[in-house]
Amino acid sequence: MQPIAESELIINPRGAIYHLDLRPEEVATTIITVGDPDRVPMVSRYFDRIEARAQHREFVSHTGMLGNKRITVVSTGIGTDNIDIVLNELDALVNIDFATRTIRPELTQLTIIRVGTSGALQADIPVDSFVASTHGLGIDNLLNFYRHEANEEDTHLLHSFITQTQLHQRFANPYISGASAALLRHFVEGFHRGITVTCPGFYGPQGRVLRLGLSHPELIDRLTNFSYGPYRITNFEMETSGIYGLGKALGHHCLSLSAIIANRVGKAFSKNAEATIDRLIRKTLDTVCTL
């Protein structure tokens, strides 16, 4: 097998992968991702002990034990461009031999759970509630740089989405990927469920107007009104589709959980977002320890 070139897999002088600054032994197979670097200690403070810490740019990682479960919590920063880095580097840490720069003959499957924030797109999903994403629907374009295939149901769902929202390819070339069913079934009580749309920005791409006008001012209404069989769009944010798409392509179990801190239909924002996020963190850790 041809070794992966130094320019493609960058390993720093301490033997850690470049962006995450983690060595293979410093990462667990159960991983929680958060966007905000300051949210990493909000998660790891519940660990019984922390074994390893790393920080490079916006990527902060803590690996430790909670009961008998070894967990890594890592910050991704915002956006699917950062998800591209984090998912590929996490996979490399467990599935590439850094000494030989070759892919390991036996691959390791990671459990990756995003714990983040989001805005609801349905009036009946209030602020301070939680959403478990059945699908990540990307209008960010990341997965289009990779070879990937959608199953028949996802293909029909995506076609219906494009038809109902009338998205032109010059605006977006959407893709869709589902959550891990094995993980999703553990997050039922206390969670709304639905499709999460991932946008390539926070302002214009999510329909916010400050000083610039929008090329698609009707986008939010079309997302809110979309339906396909039992599916509807519940919320949008900036990472889920990348996690689901890359995770599935790489063979990992992925799930995105969102604390709803805004409702774009009702124009409401949480009065205590940090408390809501903390409740989601504790609920997630309690469940993860049973997996």
Backbone torsions as a table, in degrees:
resi	resn	phi	psi	omega
1	MET	NA	132.6	-178.7
2	GLN	-69.5	126.9	178.1
3	PRO	-63.2	148.2	176.8
4	ILE	-76.2	130.1	-173.6
5	ALA	-64.3	154.1	179.7
6	GLU	-60.7	-30.0	180.0
7	SER	-75.2	-18.4	-177.6
8	GLU	-96.1	-40.4	176.0
9	LEU	-116.6	102.9	-173.7
10	ILE	-94.6	119.0	179.6
11	ILE	-115.9	127.2	-175.0
12	ASN	-80.9	174.5	-174.2
13	PRO	-59.4	-23.6	179.3
14	ARG	-91.3	8.7	177.3
15	GLY	83.0	20.6	-179.0
16	ALA	-107.0	151.5	177.6
17	ILE	-68.5	147.1	-161.8
18	TYR	-57.0	-60.6	-171.4
19	HIS	-74.9	-45.1	-177.2
20	LEU	-77.8	-19.8	-177.3
21	ASP	54.3	43.0	176.5
22	LEU	-116.8	142.0	170.1
23	ARG	-92.7	157.8	-177.4
24	PRO	-52.5	-38.2	-178.0
25	GLU	-75.3	-6.9	-177.2
26	GLU	-97.3	5.2	-178.7
27	VAL	-121.1	138.0	176.9
28	ALA	-88.6	168.4	176.7
29	THR	-87.8	-9.6	171.4
30	THR	-107.5	120.5	-170.6
31	ILE	-129.4	133.8	172.4
32	ILE	-110.5	126.2	176.3
33	THR	-104.2	140.4	174.4
34	VAL	-131.4	151.8	-179.7
35	GLY	-75.9	-49.5	-173.0
36	ASP	-80.5	124.1	176.6
37	PRO	-56.0	-33.3	179.6
38	ASP	-69.8	-12.4	179.4
39	ARG	-84.2	-14.3	178.7
40	VAL	-59.5	-51.5	177.6
41	PRO	-67.0	-21.1	173.9
42	MET	-64.2	-30.1	177.1
43	VAL	-85.8	-49.0	-172.4
44	SER	-71.0	-15.0	177.2
45	ARG	-64.9	-17.5	177.2
46	TYR	-89.4	-7.1	177.4
47	PHE	-68.4	152.8	173.7
48	ASP	-74.3	-33.2	174.3
49	ARG	-158.2	153.8	177.6
50	ILE	-111.2	126.0	-176.9
51	GLU	-93.7	-34.6	-173.9
52	ALA	-146.6	141.1	175.1
53	ARG	-128.9	143.5	176.2
54	ALA	-146.0	149.6	176.8
55	GLN	-150.6	126.1	175.6
56	HIS	-150.2	118.5	-174.9
57	ARG	56.3	-131.2	-178.8
58	GLU	-86.4	2.2	-175.7
59	PHE	-95.7	105.7	178.1
60	VAL	-113.1	133.1	-178.2
61	SER	-132.2	137.9	170.0
62	HIS	-127.8	130.6	174.7
63	THR	-118.9	131.4	-178.2
64	GLY	-163.0	-168.6	-176.4
65	MET	-114.9	137.3	169.9
66	LEU	-127.2	105.6	-170.0
67	GLY	63.0	-126.8	178.5
68	ASN	-96.8	6.4	-176.1
69	LYS	-101.4	124.7	174.7
70	ARG	-89.7	127.8	-172.9
71	ILE	-133.8	140.5	168.4
72	THR	-111.0	131.1	171.0
73	VAL	-112.5	130.0	-175.8
74	VAL	-135.2	137.8	175.6
75	SER	-86.8	141.6	-178.9
76	THR	-105.0	-14.6	-166.1
77	GLY	74.5	-167.1	-174.5
78	ILE	-106.2	135.8	169.2
79	GLY	104.3	156.6	-178.7
80	THR	-73.0	-17.4	173.5
81	ASP	-63.5	-39.8	175.6
82	ASN	-72.7	-34.0	176.2
83	ILE	-61.5	-37.4	177.0
84	ASP	-56.2	-42.8	178.6
85	ILE	-68.1	-50.9	-172.8
86	VAL	-65.4	-47.2	-178.0
87	LEU	-65.2	-42.8	179.5
88	ASN	-66.2	-38.7	-178.2
89	GLU	-75.2	-36.3	174.6
90	LEU	-61.6	-43.4	178.4
91	ASP	-63.1	-42.2	179.8
92	ALA	-62.2	-37.0	-178.4
93	LEU	-61.3	-31.9	-177.6
94	VAL	-104.8	-17.1	-172.2
95	ASN	-121.0	2.4	174.9
96	ILE	-123.8	131.8	176.3
97	ASP	-77.8	112.2	-176.2
98	PHE	-67.8	-26.0	-179.5
99	ALA	-71.3	-42.2	-177.9
100	THR	-100.7	-10.7	-176.6
101	ARG	58.4	35.9	178.3
102	THR	-122.6	155.8	179.4
103	ILE	-71.8	134.4	-179.4
104	ARG	-66.7	143.2	-179.2
105	PRO	-65.8	-30.7	176.5
106	GLU	-112.6	120.1	-173.8
107	LEU	-89.6	146.6	177.7
108	THR	-100.3	134.0	179.6
109	GLN	-99.3	123.5	-179.7
110	LEU	-92.0	152.7	168.1
111	THR	-106.2	116.5	-174.7
112	ILE	-122.6	119.2	-178.7
113	ILE	-121.9	119.2	174.7
114	ARG	-83.1	130.1	172.7
115	VAL	-118.3	103.3	-173.2
116	GLY	-139.8	-168.6	178.7
117	THR	-113.9	161.9	-174.6
118	SER	-163.6	165.6	174.1
119	GLY	-110.5	132.2	-179.9
120	ALA	-77.5	147.8	178.1
121	LEU	-116.2	11.8	177.6
122	GLN	-127.7	139.1	-176.7
123	ALA	-63.0	-27.3	-175.6
124	ASP	-90.5	9.8	174.6
125	ILE	-112.4	96.7	-171.2
126	PRO	-77.5	163.3	172.2
127	VAL	-61.9	151.1	-179.0
128	ASP	73.5	13.0	172.2
129	SER	-101.1	178.9	-176.9
130	PHE	-122.3	147.8	174.9
131	VAL	-126.5	133.4	168.9
132	ALA	-104.6	121.0	-172.1
133	SER	-80.6	118.4	175.6
134	THR	-72.7	-32.2	179.3
135	HIS	-142.7	154.2	167.5
136	GLY	-111.3	118.6	-179.5
137	LEU	-110.1	111.9	-172.1
138	GLY	-96.5	128.5	168.0
139	ILE	-113.6	28.9	-176.0
140	ASP	-104.5	-16.6	173.0
141	ASN	85.3	-5.2	-174.0
142	LEU	-56.2	-51.3	-171.7
143	LEU	-68.0	-15.8	179.1
144	ASN	-70.4	-9.5	174.8
145	PHE	-86.3	-5.2	-177.5
146	TYR	-121.1	153.2	171.6
147	ARG	-72.5	126.1	179.4
148	HIS	-155.1	156.1	179.6
149	GLU	-130.4	139.2	175.2
150	ALA	-99.6	146.1	176.2
151	ASN	-74.2	176.6	-172.9
152	GLU	-62.9	-44.2	-179.7
153	GLU	-62.5	-44.7	179.6
154	ASP	-63.5	-36.4	178.5
155	THR	-63.2	-44.6	178.6
156	HIS	-66.9	-39.9	179.2
157	LEU	-61.8	-44.0	-179.3
158	LEU	-65.8	-40.9	178.2
159	HIS	-61.8	-41.7	178.6
160	SER	-65.0	-39.0	178.7
161	PHE	-61.3	-46.7	-179.3
162	ILE	-64.0	-40.8	-179.4
163	THR	-66.4	-46.1	-176.1
164	GLN	-72.2	-36.6	-177.9
165	THR	-89.0	-13.2	179.1
166	GLN	56.8	41.5	177.4
167	LEU	-75.6	128.9	176.8
168	HIS	-89.0	148.3	-177.3
169	GLN	-61.7	-24.3	177.2
170	ARG	-70.2	-19.7	178.2
171	PHE	-91.6	-45.0	-179.3
172	ALA	-164.2	148.9	171.5
173	ASN	-116.7	86.2	-168.9
174	PRO	-65.9	156.7	172.1
175	TYR	-140.6	163.6	-177.4
176	ILE	-144.4	146.7	175.6
177	SER	-149.7	145.4	-176.4
178	GLY	-90.8	161.5	175.1
179	ALA	-71.8	163.7	171.1
180	SER	-68.8	118.2	179.3
181	ALA	-62.6	-33.0	-179.7
182	ALA	-64.5	-32.1	177.5
183	LEU	-86.0	-42.6	-174.4
184	LEU	-57.7	-35.2	-176.8
185	ARG	-66.9	-16.0	178.5
186	HIS	-87.9	-8.5	-176.6
187	PHE	-121.9	77.4	-176.7
188	VAL	-114.2	-60.4	-176.1
189	GLU	-66.1	125.7	179.0
190	GLY	87.0	6.9	-178.8
191	PHE	-123.9	132.7	163.0
192	HIS	-75.2	158.0	178.6
193	ARG	-130.9	146.9	176.2
194	GLY	169.3	-174.2	-179.3
195	ILE	-81.9	133.6	174.7
196	THR	-105.8	124.5	176.1
197	VAL	-90.7	132.3	179.3
198	THR	-106.1	124.4	-175.9
199	CYS	-106.3	155.8	-179.6
200	PRO	-88.9	17.8	179.0
201	GLY	-173.7	172.9	-174.5
202	PHE	-100.7	-32.1	-174.6
203	TYR	-95.1	-92.8	-178.8
204	GLY	-53.0	-46.4	-178.9
205	PRO	-63.5	-19.2	175.6
206	GLN	-108.5	19.7	172.6
207	GLY	76.4	16.5	178.7
208	ARG	-87.7	140.0	-179.7
209	VAL	-119.2	120.4	171.5
210	LEU	-111.6	-85.3	176.9
211	ARG	-109.1	-15.6	-177.2
212	LEU	-103.0	139.5	174.6
213	GLY	-76.0	164.2	-176.6
214	LEU	-104.2	144.4	175.4
215	SER	-78.5	-23.1	179.5
216	HIS	-132.5	70.9	-176.1
217	PRO	-65.5	-15.0	-178.7
218	GLU	-90.6	2.3	-171.1
219	LEU	-58.2	-48.5	-176.4
220	ILE	-60.3	-44.1	179.1
221	ASP	-61.2	-39.6	-179.2
222	ARG	-70.0	-35.8	175.9
223	LEU	-66.4	-44.1	-179.5
224	THR	-62.3	-36.9	-175.0
225	ASN	-86.4	-7.3	-177.3
226	PHE	-67.3	140.0	172.4
227	SER	-150.4	148.9	176.3
228	TYR	-149.8	104.9	-176.3
229	GLY	58.2	-125.7	-179.3
230	PRO	-83.7	-0.6	-172.0
231	TYR	-97.0	143.5	170.3
232	ARG	-144.0	164.7	177.5
233	ILE	-88.0	120.5	-176.4
234	THR	-94.7	-31.9	-170.8
235	ASN	-163.1	168.6	170.5
236	PHE	-141.6	156.1	-177.5
237	GLU	-160.3	-149.8	-169.3
238	MET	-134.3	12.8	-178.7
239	GLU	-136.1	-26.3	-166.1
240	THR	-58.1	-45.9	-176.6
241	SER	-61.7	-36.4	178.3
242	GLY	-66.5	-41.6	178.5
243	ILE	-63.6	-47.6	-178.6
244	TYR	-67.0	-44.5	-176.6
245	GLY	-66.7	-51.8	179.5
246	LEU	-68.6	-40.2	179.8
247	GLY	-59.0	-45.5	179.5
248	LYS	-64.9	-43.3	-179.5
249	ALA	-62.5	-33.7	-178.7
250	LEU	-89.0	-7.1	176.1
251	GLY	88.9	25.2	-178.8
252	HIS	-105.8	159.2	174.8
253	HIS	-89.3	123.3	-176.4
254	CYS	-131.0	145.0	176.4
255	LEU	-147.4	140.3	177.3
256	SER	-114.4	125.0	177.1
257	LEU	-116.3	132.8	-176.0
258	SER	-123.7	133.8	167.0
259	ALA	-86.5	122.3	-177.9
260	ILE	-82.7	108.3	-179.2
261	ILE	-107.2	-3.6	175.2
262	ALA	-144.3	148.5	169.9
263	ASN	-120.9	112.0	-172.8
264	ARG	-75.7	-20.5	177.5
265	VAL	-77.4	-46.6	-179.3
266	GLY	-88.2	-1.6	179.1
267	LYS	59.3	34.6	-177.4
268	ALA	-107.2	151.3	176.3
269	PHE	-132.8	144.5	-176.7
270	SER	-59.1	141.6	175.5
271	LYS	-83.9	-15.8	-179.8
272	ASN	-149.9	70.4	-176.0
273	ALA	-61.7	-37.7	-178.3
274	GLU	-61.9	-39.2	178.7
275	ALA	-66.1	-38.7	177.7
276	THR	-64.5	-43.8	178.8
277	ILE	-63.1	-41.0	179.8
278	ASP	-64.1	-39.2	177.2
279	ARG	-61.8	-39.8	179.1
280	LEU	-67.7	-40.3	177.2
281	ILE	-58.9	-49.5	-177.2
282	ARG	-65.4	-39.5	178.5
283	LYS	-64.7	-40.9	179.6
284	THR	-65.6	-46.8	-179.4
285	LEU	-63.0	-40.8	178.2
286	ASP	-58.6	-40.1	-179.6
287	THR	-74.7	-42.1	-179.1
288	VAL	-57.8	-37.2	-178.3
289	CYS	-66.3	-16.2	179.3
290	THR	-94.4	-8.2	-175.7
291	LEU	-77.3	NA	NA
